[in-house]
Amino acid sequence: QVQLVESGGGLVQAGGSLRLSCAASGRTFSMYDMGWFRQAPGKGRDFVAAIIWRDNGAAYYADAVKGRFTISRDNDKNTVYLQMNSLKPEDTADYYCAARPYYSSTGGYYYNQGYFDYWGQGTQVTVSS
């Protein structure tokens, strides 16, 4: 069982920045694929970014955040980050961290929720105009 705890959300003005953190349990964190998804009020949960261990640590982004958000990880701290710059009101959402350990048998693609086995409780980000 992998536990994920997000932090770093809050209220920020448009154009500002926030850094989300997700602390994970487990001694093999370096071999987890990690992702961030978000869910705006009244909408479904959408892919934001992922960092894929299986792809030599390659990072992938949704088009809506490419060039503004950066996903990174610190394996010594068992933590993945989402640096969010140039925030827009449309970035307002609950942000969720997700993990897929190396031993996972689930299939699919990193941009689908079903690819990931474990989820955090979410952290709220509100961007005011």
N, C-alpha and C positions, 0 to 999 in steps of 0.2 A: 504494500500500500504506500502510495506517494502522497504526501500532504503538501499543498501549495498555499502560501499566504501572500497576497498582494498588499502593497502599500504605495503611498505617494500621490494618490488622487487628490482632487480639490477643485477650487474655483480659481480660474485665471482669466484675464482679459484676452481678447483676440490679439494674436501676434506674440503672445507670451509662450513660455515653455514650462514643461513639467517632466519629471522623470519618475516613471513607475518602476517599482521593484517587485520581484516575486521570489520569495525564499522557498526552496524545495527541500524536502527530507530525502534521505537515501544516500548510500555511500557510493553509488555509481552515477551521480548527477552528470558527470562529464559525458556520459553515454545516453543522455536523454535528448530527444528532439523536443524543443520548447517553442511554444507559440503564444501569441497574443490575439485575442478576438475582442470585439466590442459589440454592445447591444444598445442602440439608441431607444428612447421611449417609444413604445408601440411598434417596434420593428424587430426583425430577426437578428440573430447573432452573426456578425460578419468577421471574416478574416482580416487581420491587420498586418501581422508580421510573424515570421518564424525563423528559427535558427536550427539548422538540421545537422545533427551529428553525423548521420549517414552520408551526408554530402560534404564531408570534411569541414563542417562548421559554416557552410554557406548560409547567407541570410536572404530572405525573400520578403517582399512587401506587396501589399495591395496598391493598386494604382493611385488610390485616393490619398495615400500617405507617403508615397515614394518621394524622396528628396527632402522630406520634413521629419520623418521618424527614423530612429535608428535602434535596432535590437542588438543587444550584446549580452555576454555572459561572463561571470567570474566563477570558475569551477572551484576555486579554493573556498569561496563563500557560499557555494550552492545557490547562486542567485542569478536570475536573468533580469535584464533591464529593458525598459522601453523609453528612450529619450525622445520627447515630443517637442518639436520646435515649430514656430510659426503657426500656432494653433488657431483653428477657425471655429466659429460657433457650431458648424456641422460635425466637429469632432466630439461634441458632447455625447457622452454615453457611459455605460458601465463597462469597464475594461476587465477582461478575464484572462488569466494566465492558464496555460495548458501544458501537459507533459505527456510524452510517449517514451517509456523506457526502452532500452535496447532489446529487451526480451519480449516486447509486445508482439502479439500475433495479429493485430488489427491491420487492415489494409487501407487502401485509399491514398489520398494526397494531402499534403500538409495544409492546404487551404480549406479543407473540409473539417468540420467539427469531429466527425467520426474517426479521424486519424488519431486523435489524442485520447488517452485513457483516463487522465486525471485532470481535474479542474479546481481552480481556486474559487473563493467566494465572491470575488469581484471587488473593484474599487471604482468609485464614481469620479468622473471628470466632467466638469462643467466649464464651458468657455463662453464668456459673455461678450456681446458685441459692443 
